[in-house]
Amino acid sequence: MSLIASPPRATSPAQAPPSVGNATALVCRECGERQPLTAGYVCAECFGPLEVGYQLPALRRAVIEAGPQSMWRYAPLLPVAPEITERGGLQPGWTPLVRADRLARELGVRRLWVKDDSANPTHPFKDRVVAIALEAAERLGFGTVACASTGNLANAVAAAAARRGLRSVVFVPSDLEAGKIVTTAVYGGTLVAVNGSYDDVNRLCSEVAAEQDWGFVNVNLRPYYAEGSKTVGYEVAEQLGWRTPDAVVSPVASGSLLTKVDKAFRELAATGLVEATPYRVFGAQATGCSPVAAAFRAGHDVVRPVRPDTIAKSLAIGNPADGPYALDVVRRTGGAIGDVSDAEIVEGIRLLARTEGLFAETAGGVVVATYVKLLAQGLVDPDAETVLLNTGDGLKTLDAVAPVARPTATIDPSYAAFTATGLED
């Protein structure tokens, strides 16, 4: 993980309460040092990354089930105030868990599910992480929220900020898909296109965050932001009848989603909401940006940065902050991390659409295609009940499939022209 020598200015500890709900501190993932729940993201002792720590009580399923049909039903497991469910906002979460029987039959596997997060308000899972980050931003007194993004996060920040009446400033690579530019700019916030890769954008945002009193959701608010991903895991377990699946396949960009789904499963077991049973976590990357998959294959603990070159722009993070932690989770659970070519990504998108009527963005195509490859390599048990994570809507990445998703025929407006195609029964 790349760190800057001087972290962005943090909110004074005096401004932050000693706890927020059941969240008690920011905890260093390396040395365990505890710090107040302020706007910090690196440990003051060892410069390791921070995450939210909790004092979690035993919970009853009935309490969760009585909550709203959104991610806020899990408020006791998140760094938010108990009254969060009474507030406004876009209400992300509680997206469908689709039983993918047709896809399972085609692949010769026992039971397969797709967690379809394209059903969120701006159509990626990023709505979840932004909801938590903006709660923290308002608690800590930030009037401007910002982010570095490969597209989906920019959409989510711009929309959620508009809903809450906050100013937004989002930074994206200038070569982003046109659809993601439009679906960010439409919300009226400030959109800055940067000539460079996502990693260049991220470095710039670290510099801006050090000078501006803004809440950067994936910089100085990152510990809170990342916790939103846990709600994917919570929902999967609840929708399966309060149990964890045998396996889950997650896309890997920064690596945070994969690690937080694992954290969710462990927290559910610790609070007594599910029985602690073994599960395996698998990661999926595009070959054109696969530093974590390469480290996994090589047996390395360190992820070597790469320059992205793939149609899966939402996964195009060449220096993933949580890459080493994703490796830890995959190895601890007995999973694997694979990667697939751009052509395989397109086939993954088409396979899911053809069998289940779900149009995934390129990240979803990466997950489906990687699952197919892992099956062929014998790394995934075909009898394992598996959940594939679809994190976004294919309407945002139309360019990826436009060359192959064409009319079956183009004809004149006559029945004779139709019959000449041979398409009639």
HELIX and SHEET records of a PDB file:
HELIX    1   1 PRO A   13  GLN A   15  5                                   3    
HELIX    2   2 ARG A   61  GLU A   65  1                                   5    
HELIX    3   3 MET A   71  LEU A   77  5                                   7    
HELIX    4   4 PRO A   82  GLU A   86  5                                   5    
HELIX    5   5 ASP A  101  LEU A  107  1                                   7    
HELIX    6   6 ASP A  117  ALA A  119  5                                   3    
HELIX    7   7 LYS A  126  ARG A  139  1                                  14    
HELIX    8   8 ASN A  152  ARG A  164  1                                  13    
HELIX    9   9 ALA A  178  ALA A  185  1                                   8    
HELIX   10  10 TYR A  198  GLU A  211  1                                  14    
HELIX   11  11 ARG A  222  GLU A  227  1                                   6    
HELIX   12  12 LYS A  230  GLN A  239  1                                  10    
HELIX   13  13 SER A  256  ALA A  270  1                                  15    
HELIX   14  14 PRO A  291  ALA A  298  1                                   8    
HELIX   15  15 LYS A  313  LEU A  315  5                                   3    
HELIX   16  16 GLY A  323  THR A  333  1                                  11    
HELIX   17  17 ASP A  342  GLU A  356  1                                  15    
HELIX   18  18 THR A  362  ALA A  376  1                                  15    
HELIX   19  19 GLY A  394  THR A  397  5                                   4    
HELIX   20  20 LEU A  398  VAL A  401  1                                   4    
HELIX   21  21 TYR A  415  THR A  419  1                                   5    
SHEET    1   A 3 ARG A  34  GLN A  35  0                                        
SHEET    2   A 3 ALA A  23  CYS A  28 -1                                        
SHEET    3   A 3 LEU A  50  TYR A  54 -1                                        
SHEET    1   B 6 LEU A  97  ARG A  99  0                                        
SHEET    2   B 6 LEU A 112  ASP A 116 -1                                        
SHEET    3   B 6 THR A 386  ASN A 390  1                                        
SHEET    4   B 6 ALA A 247  PRO A 251  1                                        
SHEET    5   B 6 ARG A 280  ALA A 286  1                                        
SHEET    6   B 6 ILE A 337  VAL A 340  1                                        
SHEET    1   C 4 THR A 190  VAL A 194  0                                        
SHEET    2   C 4 ARG A 167  PRO A 173  1                                        
SHEET    3   C 4 THR A 144  ALA A 148  1                                        
SHEET    4   C 4 GLY A 215  PHE A 216  1                                        
END                                                                             
